[in-house]
């Protein structure tokens, strides 16, 4: 028998979305600092802003999904 039970792909994606988007946001913040060194932006601030942006995006997506 399948260990995952009857969980649909949609539910699996929605379950990892709140974890994946903040990580992706932090990674993009780090990339922004590395690609734009003349901006003089603190890398910690860029990563935190990326994480917060990713978290807000995941909350928005989860609120817009019908049936949750």
SERO-4910 file (N, C-alpha, C, O; in steps of 0.05 Angstrom, whole numbers):
BEGIN
 pado doro    nc1    nc2    nc3   cac1   cac2   cac3    cc1    cc2    cc3    oc1    oc2    oc3
  Unk    A     17    -24      0      0      0      0     18     25      0     40     25     11
  Unk    A      8     46    -12     22     71    -14     24     84     14      4     86     28
  Unk    A     48     92     22     52    104     48     39    132     51     32    140     73
  Unk    A     35    145     28     23    172     29     -7    172     31    -19    193     35
  Unk    A    -19    149     28    -48    147     30    -62    160      6    -53    157    -17
  Unk    A    -84    174     11   -100    186    -11    -95    215    -13   -113    230    -21
  Unk    A    -71    225     -8    -65    253    -10    -61    260    -39    -45    247    -52
  Unk    A    -75    280    -49    -72    288    -77    -46    305    -80    -34    314    -61
  Unk    A    -39    307   -105    -15    323   -112    -19    352   -103     -1    365    -94
  Unk    A    -44    362   -107    -50    390    -98    -45    394    -69    -33    414    -60
  Unk    A    -54    375    -53    -50    377    -24    -21    374    -16    -12    388      3
  Unk    A     -6    357    -30     22    355    -25     37    381    -31     54    390    -15
  Unk    A     30    393    -53     43    419    -61     36    441    -41     53    456    -32
  Unk    A     10    442    -33      2    462    -14     14    458     14     17    477     29
  Unk    A     22    433     20     34    428     46     63    437     48     72    445     69
  Unk    A     78    435     25    106    444     26    109    473     18    131    483     21
  Unk    A     89    485      7     91    513     -2    100    533     20    117    549     14
  Unk    A     89    531     44     97    550     65    126    547     73    138    565     85
  Unk    A    139    524     67    167    520     74    185    528     50    207    539     54
  Unk    A    176    522     26    193    526      3    195    555     -6    217    564    -13
  Unk    A    173    570     -4    174    598    -13    192    616      4    207    632     -7
  Unk    A    192    614     31    211    630     46    240    622     41    257    639     40
  Unk    A    245    596     37    273    588     30    281    599      3    303    609      0
  Unk    A    263    598    -17    268    609    -43    272    640    -41    289    651    -55
  Unk    A    256    653    -25    259    682    -21    286    689     -9    299    708    -17
  Unk    A    294    674     11    321    679     23    343    674      3    363    689      3
  Unk    A    341    654    -13    360    648    -34    362    671    -54    383    679    -62
  Unk    A    338    681    -62    338    703    -82    349    728    -70    362    744    -84
  Unk    A    344    733    -44    357    756    -30    387    754    -30    401    774    -33
  Unk    A    397    730    -25    426    726    -26    437    730    -54    458    742    -57
  Unk    A    423    720    -74    432    724   -101    432    754   -109    450    763   -123
  Unk    A    412    769    -99    411    797   -105    435    812    -94    447    829   -108
  Unk    A    443    805    -70    467    818    -58    492    810    -73    509    827    -78
  Unk    A    494    785    -82    518    776    -97    520    789   -124    541    794   -134
  Unk    A    497    793   -137    497    804   -164    499    834   -165    506    845   -186
  Unk    A    492    847   -143    493    877   -142    510    886   -119    499    897    -99
  Unk    A    536    883   -120    553    890    -97    555    920    -92    561    928    -70
  Unk    A    549    936   -112    551    965   -109    528    977    -94    528   1000    -86
  Unk    A    507    961    -89    483    971    -75    488    976    -45    474    990    -32
  Unk    A    509    963    -34    517    966     -6    494    957     13    490    969     33
  Unk    A    480    936      5    458    926     21    470    903     39    484    886     29
  Unk    A    463    904     64    472    884     83    460    857     74    436    855     70
  Unk    A    477    836     72    466    810     63    445    799     82    427    785     73
  Unk    A    448    804    108    428    793    127    401    806    121    381    793    122
  Unk    A    401    832    116    376    846    110    364    835     85    339    831     84
  Unk    A    380    831     64    369    820     39    357    793     43    336    787     31
  Unk    A    370    776     58    360    748     62    334    750     78    315    736     72
  Unk    A    333    766     99    309    768    116    286    780    100    264    770    102
  Unk    A    291    800     83    270    810     66    260    789     47    236    788     41
  Unk    A    278    773     36    269    752     18    253    731     33    233    721     22
  Unk    A    260    724     57    245    704     72    218    715     79    198    701     77
  Unk    A    216    740     88    190    752     95    173    754     70    149    749     71
  Unk    A    185    762     48    169    763     23    159    736     14    136    733      5
  Unk    A    175    715     17    167    688     10    145    679     29    126    665     20
  Unk    A    147    685     54    126    677     73    100    691     67     78    679     67
  Unk    A    101    717     61     76    732     54     64    721     28     40    719     26
  Unk    A     81    714      9     71    702    -16     57    675    -11     37    669    -23
  Unk    A     69    659      6     57    633     12     30    637     27     11    622     21
  Unk    A     28    656     45      2    661     58    -18    670     38    -41    662     39
  Unk    A    -11    687     20    -29    697     -1    -39    675    -19    -62    673    -25
  Unk    A    -20    658    -27    -28    635    -45    -47    616    -30    -67    607    -42
  Unk    A    -41    610     -5    -58    592     10    -86    604     15   -106    589     17
  Unk    A    -88    630     17   -114    642     21   -130    643     -5   -155    642     -4
  Unk    A   -116    645    -28   -130    646    -53   -138    619    -64   -154    617    -82
  Unk    A   -127    598    -53   -134    570    -62   -162    564    -51   -167    564    -27
  Unk    A   -180    557    -69   -207    550    -60   -208    522    -47   -192    505    -53
  Unk    A   -225    519    -28   -229    493    -15   -210    488      8   -206    465     16
  Unk    A   -198    509     19   -180    505     42   -192    519     66   -180    518     88
***
